[in-house]
Amino acid sequence: MVKAKEAKEWAHESLRGNCSSLYTPFSGLDGDDIDYDALRALVRHCLVHLDQDGLWLTGGIAEFWSLTTEELKEVMRVTIEEARRVKPDALIQVMSSSDTAKQTVELTLHAQRLGADICYILTPYFECAGKPGVLEFLRYVADRTDMPLGYFNSQTTGLAMTPSECVELYREIPALCGLKNGLADAHHSLAIHRLEPGMVLWEANDEAGIRLGVPHPGALGAALYLYEKPGMKLYTEWRELLVQRDFERAEKFAEETGLAAMRAASRRYQAHPARPRTFTHWGAGFKFGASLLGLPIGDYPHSRPPQTAFPADLQAPIRRAYTKSGFIES
């Protein structure tokens, strides 16, 4: 188990690869239960059938805000146990954020005991006093845990740190060793890299960052299972071309295989019609995409409140994109 004081050195060697962010399969009346068998099957699909390098747990796609503390703990336990059983060296990343510092510590300690490799802390999303508040939140968690921590800078919280503020957080907290930039702004990432070249970072829009020359250790938290099947690992092949800076071939590959169309269609999972200018992790949308590929999503395919069901008029273009790509039959 890597200790906090070793975090930054560890990150340079280990914080890399293709890692899928898992959804939570709900079941029962109004999705009040969790289908843990479906969750185990999703873990096996990602780590065994797709041979991915690791997982991202209890994040936005997993609808962490809708899970109780006990559910979050059990999702961690089941997922980590299954991952270690089928692929012991998989990189296990947990988002242990909550709306309270004490609960975030409780969840981080739980992940630490289960053998997770790193926990990510999202910008506090209620009454946060700017960068000083974020710093105190991170310090509170770091002082009470002993493992690598990452910072998730996301516009979904309504408060995003500037590049200089991100670097200041990194330098202030010894356990803080990586940053997921959820702003979909490659120039923001480039500014961070120029201020602190040693900081491990990646972003939602990794193509733009790679084109700008920002080092990208991998797709460390994305729904890669939506674009890959055994024998058709489109996302992995496309991203490898980007890393090799063969941008012309990468663009041609994405167009010819249908990957570009699938990715464009799946952006519907990231914006709710009622909040068109706000980035959204629409859990039901991600699960709809997964269901097209035959992945288990539980018998309640929708999101828990306060999200809504994924409407039929948004499903049709996604289905067409998958059909055209050859991922599913018409």
Solvent accessible surface area in square Angstrom, and as a share of the most:
residue,aa,sasa,rsa
1,M,118,0.53
2,V,36,0.21
3,K,88,0.37
4,A,16,0.13
5,K,174,0.74
6,E,77,0.35
7,A,0,0.00
8,K,57,0.24
9,E,135,0.60
10,W,36,0.13
11,A,0,0.00
12,H,79,0.35
13,E,133,0.60
14,S,41,0.26
15,L,0,0.00
16,R,113,0.41
17,G,18,0.17
18,N,24,0.12
19,C,0,0.00
20,S,0,0.00
21,S,5,0.03
22,L,5,0.02
23,Y,2,0.01
24,T,2,0.01
25,P,0,0.00
26,F,0,0.00
27,S,18,0.11
28,G,32,0.31
29,L,147,0.73
30,D,83,0.43
31,G,0,0.00
32,D,90,0.47
33,D,80,0.41
34,I,16,0.08
35,D,42,0.22
36,Y,53,0.20
37,D,102,0.53
38,A,7,0.05
39,L,3,0.01
40,R,71,0.26
41,A,27,0.21
42,L,0,0.00
43,V,0,0.00
44,R,82,0.30
45,H,24,0.11
46,C,0,0.00
47,L,3,0.01
48,V,77,0.44
49,H,104,0.46
50,L,1,0.00
51,D,88,0.45
52,Q,4,0.02
53,D,67,0.35
54,G,0,0.00
55,L,0,0.00
56,W,3,0.01
57,L,2,0.01
58,T,2,0.01
59,G,0,0.00
60,G,6,0.06
61,I,12,0.06
62,A,3,0.02
63,E,0,0.00
64,F,14,0.06
65,W,87,0.31
66,S,21,0.13
67,L,14,0.07
68,T,81,0.47
69,T,28,0.16
70,E,120,0.54
71,E,32,0.14
72,L,9,0.04
73,K,36,0.15
74,E,53,0.24
75,V,7,0.04
76,M,1,0.00
77,R,77,0.28
78,V,3,0.02
79,T,0,0.00
80,I,2,0.01
81,E,91,0.41
82,E,12,0.06
83,A,0,0.00
84,R,64,0.24
85,R,158,0.58
86,V,40,0.23
87,K,40,0.17
88,P,95,0.60
89,D,122,0.63
90,A,2,0.02
91,L,15,0.07
92,I,0,0.00
93,Q,0,0.00
94,V,0,0.00
95,M,4,0.02
96,S,0,0.00
97,S,3,0.02
98,S,9,0.06
99,D,93,0.48
100,T,67,0.39
101,A,26,0.20
102,K,152,0.64
103,Q,47,0.21
104,T,0,0.00
105,V,14,0.08
106,E,69,0.31
107,L,1,0.00
108,T,0,0.00
109,L,51,0.25
110,H,30,0.13
111,A,0,0.00
112,Q,42,0.19
113,R,167,0.61
114,L,47,0.23
115,G,26,0.25
116,A,0,0.00
117,D,38,0.19
118,I,0,0.00
119,C,0,0.00
120,Y,0,0.00
121,I,1,0.00
122,L,10,0.05
123,T,0,0.00
124,P,17,0.11
125,Y,82,0.31
126,F,157,0.65
127,E,150,0.67
128,C,33,0.20
129,A,75,0.58
130,G,23,0.22
131,K,41,0.17
132,P,89,0.56
133,G,18,0.17
134,V,1,0.00
135,L,25,0.12
136,E,97,0.44
137,F,24,0.10
138,L,1,0.01
139,R,76,0.28
140,Y,67,0.26
141,V,0,0.00
142,A,18,0.14
143,D,103,0.53
144,R,115,0.42
145,T,15,0.09
146,D,52,0.27
147,M,1,0.00
148,P,0,0.00
149,L,0,0.00
150,G,0,0.00
151,Y,2,0.01
152,F,9,0.04
153,N,0,0.00
154,S,3,0.02
155,Q,74,0.33
156,T,50,0.29
157,T,20,0.11
158,G,73,0.70
159,L,49,0.24
160,A,44,0.34
161,M,4,0.02
162,T,66,0.38
163,P,29,0.18
164,S,54,0.35
165,E,43,0.19
166,C,1,0.00
167,V,4,0.02
168,E,79,0.35
169,L,0,0.00
170,Y,14,0.05
171,R,150,0.55
172,E,84,0.38
173,I,3,0.01
174,P,94,0.59
175,A,4,0.03
176,L,1,0.00
177,C,1,0.01
178,G,0,0.00
179,L,0,0.00
180,K,20,0.08
181,N,0,0.00
182,G,9,0.08
183,L,32,0.16
184,A,50,0.39
185,D,59,0.31
186,A,7,0.05
187,H,122,0.54
188,H,21,0.10
189,S,0,0.00
190,L,20,0.10
191,A,35,0.27
192,I,0,0.00
193,H,40,0.18
194,R,176,0.64
195,L,87,0.43
196,E,30,0.13
197,P,91,0.57
198,G,28,0.27
199,M,8,0.04
200,V,16,0.09
201,L,3,0.02
202,W,5,0.02
203,E,7,0.03
204,A,52,0.41
205,N,62,0.32
206,D,5,0.02
207,E,45,0.20
208,A,31,0.24
209,G,0,0.00
210,I,10,0.05
211,R,96,0.35
212,L,67,0.34
213,G,41,0.39
214,V,4,0.02
215,P,78,0.49
216,H,24,0.11
217,P,27,0.17
218,G,3,0.03
219,A,6,0.04
220,L,0,0.00
221,G,10,0.10
222,A,33,0.26
223,A,8,0.06
224,L,0,0.00
225,Y,0,0.00
226,L,1,0.00
227,Y,24,0.09
228,E,1,0.00
229,K,55,0.23
230,P,83,0.52
231,G,79,0.76
232,M,66,0.30
233,K,55,0.23
234,L,10,0.05
235,Y,10,0.04
236,T,42,0.24
237,E,84,0.38
238,W,7,0.02
239,R,17,0.06
240,E,87,0.39
241,L,17,0.08
242,L,0,0.00
243,V,71,0.41
244,Q,106,0.47
245,R,124,0.45
246,D,41,0.21
247,F,41,0.17
248,E,143,0.64
249,R,142,0.52
250,A,1,0.00
251,E,107,0.48
252,K,125,0.53
253,F,41,0.17
254,A,9,0.07
255,E,117,0.52
256,E,123,0.55
257,T,35,0.20
258,G,10,0.10
259,L,1,0.00
260,A,32,0.25
261,A,44,0.34
262,M,0,0.00
263,R,49,0.18
264,A,47,0.36
265,A,6,0.05
266,S,4,0.02
267,R,136,0.50
268,R,81,0.30
269,Y,1,0.00
270,Q,60,0.27
271,A,40,0.31
272,H,38,0.17
273,P,88,0.55
274,A,80,0.62
275,R,141,0.52
276,P,81,0.51
277,R,218,0.79
278,T,44,0.25
279,F,52,0.22
280,T,16,0.10
281,H,32,0.14
282,W,2,0.01
283,G,0,0.00
284,A,2,0.02
285,G,0,0.00
286,F,12,0.05
287,K,0,0.00
288,F,24,0.10
289,G,0,0.00
290,A,0,0.00
291,S,44,0.29
292,L,24,0.12
293,L,30,0.15
294,G,65,0.62
295,L,16,0.08
296,P,45,0.28
297,I,23,0.12
298,G,18,0.17
299,D,114,0.59
300,Y,45,0.17
301,P,56,0.35
302,H,69,0.31
303,S,5,0.03
304,R,20,0.07
305,P,102,0.64
306,P,116,0.73
307,Q,29,0.13
308,T,73,0.42
309,A,53,0.41
310,F,12,0.05
311,P,48,0.30
312,A,79,0.61
313,D,107,0.55
314,L,31,0.15
315,Q,47,0.21
316,A,44,0.34
317,P,24,0.15
318,I,0,0.00
319,R,113,0.41
320,R,154,0.56
321,A,11,0.09
322,Y,0,0.00
323,T,41,0.24
324,K,175,0.74
325,S,15,0.10
326,G,48,0.47
327,F,7,0.03
328,I,29,0.15
329,E,164,0.74
330,S,137,0.88
